[in-house]
Amino acid sequence: MKEGKLVIFSAPSGAGKTTIVHRLLRKMPELEFSISATTRQPRGDEQHGKDYYFISKEEFLHRIAKKQFVEFEEVYTGTFYGTLRTEIERIWQTGKTVIFDIDVEGGMHLKRKYQHQALAIFVQPPSLEVLIERLTGRGTDSTEKLQERFAKAEKELNYAPQFDIILKNYDLETACKEAEDLVKNFISLPAP
């Protein structure tokens, strides 16, 4: 099987990683988004097979037992996210670099597994307060879910030093430009 490179963007929910990844995908045709599997329900206009593979908890657990995931996490109580091995293989077969928009623990698992084939970037928000404002402003979560996200974000910020790069998202345009430069440099390096 042909192997390639991976670019991992991780951050607490609301830090801006999804916006940065979507901008990179529009500007860099050599990248392809790794679609994660999840047991959560779609939000807004999210589509199965485009934004996520939305599957039942039972199917997710069945796939774990069959070792079909390269990484998976119970990100919130009862809500699983994971990367299917077949998704990475599918993208590498096209000759493209896989790009991830993934939670912090999932990003660390991928970096440990793929080491020099992967560039792991932690997107850091200006502050926990700004992060809380962004999450509250979305209007997509209940108060209970927001409290869970805030607690998780506070914990995740401590993992930043374990990533290859900490990308400070104080200004979105600047962060997007820095991300593009980092990814272009990584892709241009010879494969390990």
C-alpha positions in Angstrom: 0.0 0.0 0.0 1.3 3.4 -0.9 1.8 5.6 2.1 2.0 9.4 2.4 1.9 12.3 4.8 -0.6 13.6 7.3 -1.3 17.1 8.6 -3.1 17.2 11.9 -4.9 20.2 13.2 -6.1 19.9 16.8 -7.5 22.4 19.3 -10.2 22.8 21.9 -13.7 23.2 20.3 -14.1 26.8 19.2 -10.4 27.7 18.6 -10.8 28.1 14.9 -9.2 24.8 13.6 -12.2 24.0 11.3 -12.1 27.4 9.7 -8.4 27.1 9.1 -8.6 23.6 7.7 -11.5 24.6 5.3 -9.4 27.6 4.0 -6.4 25.3 3.4 -8.5 22.8 1.5 -9.8 25.6 -0.8 -6.3 26.8 -1.5 -4.3 23.6 -1.6 -5.6 20.9 -4.0 -2.8 18.5 -2.8 -4.7 18.1 0.5 -7.7 16.0 1.1 -9.9 16.1 4.3 -10.0 12.9 6.4 -13.7 12.4 7.3 -14.1 11.2 10.8 -16.8 8.8 12.0 -18.9 9.9 14.9 -21.9 8.7 16.9 -23.3 12.3 17.4 -26.2 13.7 15.5 -25.5 16.1 12.5 -25.6 19.8 13.3 -27.0 22.4 11.0 -26.4 21.4 7.4 -23.7 18.8 8.0 -23.9 15.8 5.6 -23.0 12.1 6.0 -19.9 11.3 4.0 -18.9 15.0 3.6 -18.6 16.4 7.1 -18.6 13.1 9.1 -19.6 9.5 8.7 -22.6 9.5 11.1 -23.0 6.0 12.5 -24.8 4.5 15.5 -23.0 3.8 18.7 -23.5 0.0 18.1 -21.9 0.2 14.7 -19.0 2.3 16.1 -18.3 -0.3 18.9 -18.5 -3.1 16.3 -15.9 -1.4 14.2 -13.7 -0.8 17.2 -13.8 -4.6 17.9 -12.8 -5.3 14.3 -9.8 -2.9 14.7 -11.0 -0.7 11.8 -10.0 2.6 13.5 -6.5 4.0 13.6 -7.6 6.1 16.5 -10.9 6.8 18.4 -12.1 8.5 21.5 -15.1 8.9 23.6 -14.8 12.7 23.3 -17.9 13.4 25.4 -19.9 10.9 27.5 -21.6 8.5 25.0 -20.2 10.4 22.0 -17.5 8.7 20.0 -15.3 10.1 17.2 -12.7 8.1 15.3 -10.6 7.8 12.1 -11.2 4.8 9.9 -8.0 3.1 8.5 -9.8 2.9 5.1 -10.2 6.7 5.0 -6.4 7.3 5.3 -5.7 4.6 2.7 -8.3 6.0 0.3 -6.7 9.4 0.4 -3.1 8.1 0.1 -4.1 6.1 -3.0 -5.0 9.4 -4.7 -1.5 10.7 -4.0 -2.7 13.4 -1.7 -1.7 14.5 1.8 -4.3 13.7 4.5 -5.5 16.7 6.5 -7.3 16.2 9.9 -9.5 18.5 11.9 -9.5 16.4 15.1 -9.8 16.7 18.9 -6.6 17.0 20.9 -6.4 13.4 22.2 -7.1 12.0 18.7 -4.4 14.3 17.2 -1.9 13.1 19.8 -2.7 9.4 19.0 -2.2 10.1 15.2 1.1 11.8 15.8 2.4 8.9 18.0 1.3 6.4 15.4 2.6 8.1 12.2 5.5 10.1 13.8 7.6 11.6 11.0 4.9 11.2 8.4 2.8 13.6 10.4 2.8 17.3 11.2 0.8 18.0 14.3 -0.4 21.6 14.7 -2.2 22.8 17.9 -4.4 25.8 17.2 -4.4 28.0 20.3 -7.2 30.5 21.0 -6.3 34.0 22.4 -7.6 33.0 25.8 -10.0 30.7 27.5 -12.5 33.6 27.9 -12.5 34.2 24.1 -13.0 30.5 23.6 -16.0 30.5 25.9 -17.5 33.5 24.0 -17.1 31.7 20.7 -18.7 28.5 21.9 -21.6 30.4 23.6 -22.1 32.5 20.5 -22.6 29.4 18.3 -25.9 28.8 19.9 -25.7 25.0 19.0 -25.3 23.5 22.5 -27.3 23.2 25.7 -26.0 24.9 28.8 -24.9 21.4 30.1 -23.1 20.6 26.9 -21.4 24.0 27.0 -20.1 23.4 30.5 -18.7 20.1 29.4 -17.0 21.8 26.4 -15.5 24.5 28.7 -14.1 21.9 31.1 -12.6 19.9 28.3 -11.1 23.0 26.6 -9.3 24.0 29.8 -7.8 20.5 30.1 -6.9 20.4 26.3 -4.9 23.7 26.4 -2.4 21.9 28.6 -1.5 19.5 25.8 -0.3 22.2 23.4 3.5 21.7 24.1 3.2 18.1 23.0 2.4 19.1 19.4 5.0 19.9 16.7 3.7 23.5 16.3 1.5 25.8 18.4 -0.3 28.1 16.0 -1.7 31.1 17.8 -5.1 32.1 16.4 -5.3 35.7 17.7 -6.2 37.0 14.2 -7.8 34.5 11.8 -6.2 35.9 8.6 -2.8 35.7 10.1 -3.3 32.2 11.5 -4.6 31.0 8.1 -1.5 32.4 6.3 0.9 30.9 8.9 -0.9 27.5 8.6 -0.6 27.6 4.8 3.2 28.3 5.0 3.7 25.5 7.6 1.7 22.9 5.5 3.5 23.9 2.2 6.9 23.5 3.9 6.0 20.1 5.4 4.6 18.8 2.1 7.7 19.9 0.2 10.0 18.0 2.4 11.1 14.5 1.2 9.1 11.6 2.7 10.8 10.1 5.8 
